[in-house]
């Protein structure tokens, strides 16, 4: 997580901006707030052209007198002002991911035709990074990635998961404060519109990735007339009855879709890693090793938890499937666990970053929709999922903090529909471990005639400018530059 020091100017947005956040039509013509941009500081990796600012947005858009919070934003201006079309807002994923440094990252990757036409704008969502960050004050042990993604015990028991989930919900209620209670995707969409208004833009183009696709879809539903060119990359299933519950459940499908890519890669390198000479053999090696580590973990000092057990191996596998670049590390860890070398140095993120990400993610997941609290229901779901999808061992449908969350959602989830301009382009890998193609098709169905989809015959999470697929990249670039989309949905082989 990048920590960006900024002496950014603070802007108080007017009551008209609050009305815009609730969708009041009279606010659409209110005056622009003046934005003062300053240096973002000298944090590592930042492009020197990136500027920062801070907006004050309502804590509750329904109660404009109920206080404000800070929303940090950044930009890199277009390389050719004479060709400028407007703003390309970069909506981060997660939920819980920071986005303030994204203009500096994307200016290195986006083609010049896009950079010529758009100011790149990033932001930290409310509760994240520099935007009034939240924390639940969790113990170090409770920040273990294999708890944050709730892997059952070796035999499938979820008793410890339930105890952890209640402990986290209680800690967030005790320590989270009013900002945590204000976090939801609806409010992120309103914050995005606050950024649009502060920048003086009549309409907004944006590129949302992962969870950012859902936030972008909610914005396009709540404020359809304020959208220009919309790119949604690696798409969440927008099911309004489940929302994040279906996102987590989709890990089972996504990993099954994607694991064969890793297995084939490792089989081609059996001389190096010794995991099997064909993809089926590599899969058997992984499942056998995970099962052995469930009962005979290996000490791994410095890791959280300080051991390599089956859950840690599965979580390592899941993260490695996000990109082919993660394959060597997973294969190397498996080789070491099989006794052919020492374990690598652990790479657990620092607690400070985990605290903020865990709190903001939980607030979003639990604030958008109510979750079932029945332990028996979750036991049945986990047992069935372990049988159907052994690679993920029941984690995607297990119980979590939302089952015990102390606050009910303030608003109903958004139902994404086809009402609005036909200006949405979905881009999607066919083998995405986190947001599988089957879920992306649900997003495509929800948008109806508003959207087209370009599917890329590739694996991993993140598609545009990630896979080197010229067909997919050129299709997205052409839409951003010219506004032209494919006449029909396309698959790029």
ChimeraX attribute file (.defattr): number of C-alpha atoms within 10 A of each C-alpha:
attribute: neighborCount
match mode: 1-to-1
recipient: residues
	/A:1	16
	/A:2	16
	/A:3	14
	/A:4	17
	/A:5	13
	/A:6	19
	/A:7	13
	/A:8	21
	/A:9	15
	/A:10	16
	/A:11	18
	/A:12	18
	/A:13	19
	/A:14	18
	/A:15	15
	/A:16	17
	/A:17	29
	/A:18	24
	/A:19	18
	/A:20	22
	/A:21	27
	/A:22	16
	/A:23	15
	/A:24	12
	/A:25	9
	/A:26	10
	/A:27	18
	/A:28	16
	/A:29	11
	/A:30	15
	/A:31	13
	/A:32	16
	/A:33	18
	/A:34	13
	/A:35	18
	/A:36	14
	/A:37	19
	/A:38	16
	/A:39	17
	/A:40	24
	/A:41	17
	/A:42	12
	/A:43	14
	/A:44	9
	/A:45	10
	/A:46	19
	/A:47	17
	/A:48	13
	/A:49	13
	/A:50	24
	/A:51	25
	/A:52	27
	/A:53	23
	/A:54	26
	/A:55	25
	/A:56	19
	/A:57	25
	/A:58	28
	/A:59	22
	/A:60	20
	/A:61	22
	/A:62	12
	/A:63	10
	/A:64	17
	/A:65	12
	/A:66	10
	/A:67	13
	/A:68	18
	/A:69	20
	/A:70	23
	/A:71	28
	/A:72	27
	/A:73	24
	/A:74	27
	/A:75	26
	/A:76	23
	/A:77	21
	/A:78	22
	/A:79	16
	/A:80	14
	/A:81	13
	/A:82	9
	/A:83	14
	/A:84	16
	/A:85	18
	/A:86	21
	/A:87	24
	/A:88	26
	/A:89	25
	/A:90	25
	/A:91	29
	/A:92	25
	/A:93	19
	/A:94	15
	/A:95	25
	/A:96	25
	/A:97	22
	/A:98	26
	/A:99	25
	/A:100	33
	/A:101	28
	/A:102	24
	/A:103	28
	/A:104	22
	/A:105	14
	/A:106	16
	/A:107	18
	/A:108	11
	/A:109	13
	/A:110	15
	/A:111	14
	/A:112	14
	/A:113	16
	/A:114	23
	/A:115	23
	/A:116	18
	/A:117	22
	/A:118	24
	/A:119	22
	/A:120	24
	/A:121	27
	/A:122	27
	/A:123	30
	/A:124	25
	/A:125	32
	/A:126	28
	/A:127	29
	/A:128	27
	/A:129	26
	/A:130	24
	/A:131	22
	/A:132	17
	/A:133	22
	/A:134	27
	/A:135	23
	/A:136	22
	/A:137	17
	/A:138	19
	/A:139	12
	/A:140	14
	/A:141	12
	/A:142	18
	/A:143	22
	/A:144	20
	/A:145	20
	/A:146	21
	/A:147	21
	/A:148	18
	/A:149	18
	/A:150	24
	/A:151	28
	/A:152	27
	/A:153	18
	/A:154	17
	/A:155	11
	/A:156	16
	/A:157	15
	/A:158	23
	/A:159	14
	/A:160	13
	/A:161	21
	/A:162	22
	/A:163	13
	/A:164	19
	/A:165	23
	/A:166	19
	/A:167	15
	/A:168	27
	/A:169	24
	/A:170	17
	/A:171	17
	/A:172	26
	/A:173	16
	/A:174	12
	/A:175	15
	/A:176	21
	/A:177	13
	/A:178	14
	/A:179	20
	/A:180	27
	/A:181	24
	/A:182	23
	/A:183	26
	/A:184	26
	/A:185	26
	/A:186	24
	/A:187	24
	/A:188	22
	/A:189	23
	/A:190	25
	/A:191	25
	/A:192	23
	/A:193	25
	/A:194	23
	/A:195	25
	/A:196	20
	/A:197	24
	/A:198	19
	/A:199	17
	/A:200	16
	/A:201	15
	/A:202	14
	/A:203	17
	/A:204	23
	/A:205	22
	/A:206	24
	/A:207	21
	/A:208	23
	/A:209	26
	/A:210	22
	/A:211	26
	/A:212	26
	/A:213	28
	/A:214	29
	/A:215	27
	/A:216	28
	/A:217	30
	/A:218	24
	/A:219	24
	/A:220	27
	/A:221	20
	/A:222	21
	/A:223	19
	/A:224	18
	/A:225	13
	/A:226	18
	/A:227	22
	/A:228	22
	/A:229	22
	/A:230	27
	/A:231	27
	/A:232	30
	/A:233	28
	/A:234	31
	/A:235	33
	/A:236	31
	/A:237	27
	/A:238	29
	/A:239	19
	/A:240	15
	/A:241	15
	/A:242	15
	/A:243	22
	/A:244	25
	/A:245	21
	/A:246	18
	/A:247	23
	/A:248	19
	/A:249	17
	/A:250	23
	/A:251	23
	/A:252	25
	/A:253	24
	/A:254	26
	/A:255	24
	/A:256	18
	/A:257	17
	/A:258	23
	/A:259	24
	/A:260	18
	/A:261	17
	/A:262	23
	/A:263	25
	/A:264	18
	/A:265	18
	/A:266	26
	/A:267	21
	/A:268	15
	/A:269	16
	/A:270	15
	/A:271	11
	/A:272	12
	/A:273	19
	/A:274	18
	/A:275	25
	/A:276	21
	/A:277	16
	/A:278	16
	/A:279	20
	/A:280	14
	/A:281	15
	/A:282	24
	/A:283	21
	/A:284	14
	/A:285	18
	/A:286	22
	/A:287	18
	/A:288	13
	/A:289	18
	/A:290	25
	/A:291	19
	/A:292	15
	/A:293	20
	/A:294	19
	/A:295	13
	/A:296	13
	/A:297	18
	/A:298	15
	/A:299	13
	/A:300	16
	/A:301	13
	/A:302	12
	/A:303	16
	/A:304	21
	/A:305	20
	/A:306	16
	/A:307	16
	/A:308	22
	/A:309	24
	/A:310	27
	/A:311	26
	/A:312	24
	/A:313	22
	/A:314	21
	/A:315	16
	/A:316	18
	/A:317	24
	/A:318	21
	/A:319	16
	/A:320	21
	/A:321	26
	/A:322	20
	/A:323	17
	/A:324	15
	/A:325	11
	/A:326	17
	/A:327	19
	/A:328	15
	/A:329	14
	/A:330	21
	/A:331	25
	/A:332	20
	/A:333	21
	/A:334	24
	/A:335	18
	/A:336	15
	/A:337	21
	/A:338	15
	/A:339	10
	/A:340	13
	/A:341	12
	/A:342	12
	/A:343	18
	/A:344	11
	/A:345	10
	/A:346	13
	/A:347	9
	/A:348	14
	/A:349	14
	/A:350	11
	/A:351	15
	/A:352	13
	/A:353	16
	/A:354	21
	/A:355	20
	/A:356	24
	/A:357	24
	/A:358	23
	/A:359	27
	/A:360	32
	/A:361	20
	/A:362	24
	/A:363	29
	/A:364	26
	/A:365	23
	/A:366	28
	/A:367	27
	/A:368	24
	/A:369	22
	/A:370	22
	/A:371	22
	/A:372	13
	/A:373	16
	/A:374	11
	/A:375	15
	/A:376	10
	/A:377	12
	/A:378	19
	/A:379	20
	/A:380	12
	/A:381	17
	/A:382	24
	/A:383	18
	/A:384	15
	/A:385	21
	/A:386	19
	/A:387	12
	/A:388	14
	/A:389	17
	/A:390	14
	/A:391	22
	/A:392	26
	/A:393	29
	/A:394	29
	/A:395	31
	/A:396	25
	/A:397	27
	/A:398	27
	/A:399	31
	/A:400	27
	/A:401	26
	/A:402	25
	/A:403	18
	/A:404	21
	/A:405	23
	/A:406	16
	/A:407	14
	/A:408	14
	/A:409	18
	/A:410	13
	/A:411	11
	/A:412	13
	/A:413	21
	/A:414	21
	/A:415	16
	/A:416	22
	/A:417	18
	/A:418	17
	/A:419	14
	/A:420	18
	/A:421	16
	/A:422	18
	/A:423	21
	/A:424	29
	/A:425	26
	/A:426	25
	/A:427	27
	/A:428	30
	/A:429	28
	/A:430	26
	/A:431	28
	/A:432	30
	/A:433	27
	/A:434	28
	/A:435	29
	/A:436	30
	/A:437	25
	/A:438	17
	/A:439	22
	/A:440	27
	/A:441	19
	/A:442	16
	/A:443	25
	/A:444	24
	/A:445	18
	/A:446	20
	/A:447	24
	/A:448	16
	/A:449	16
	/A:450	18
	/A:451	23
	/A:452	22
	/A:453	23
	/A:454	23
	/A:455	24
	/A:456	24
	/A:457	16
	/A:458	19
	/A:459	26
	/A:460	30
	/A:461	28
	/A:462	21
	/A:463	25
	/A:464	26
	/A:465	17
	/A:466	12
	/A:467	19
	/A:468	11
	/A:469	16
	/A:470	14
	/A:471	15
	/A:472	24
	/A:473	21
	/A:474	14
	/A:475	19
	/A:476	24
	/A:477	21
	/A:478	15
	/A:479	19
	/A:480	25
	/A:481	16
	/A:482	11
	/A:483	14
	/A:484	15
	/A:485	21
	/A:486	14
	/A:487	7
	/A:488	10
	/A:489	14
	/A:490	16
	/A:491	16
	/A:492	16
	/A:493	12
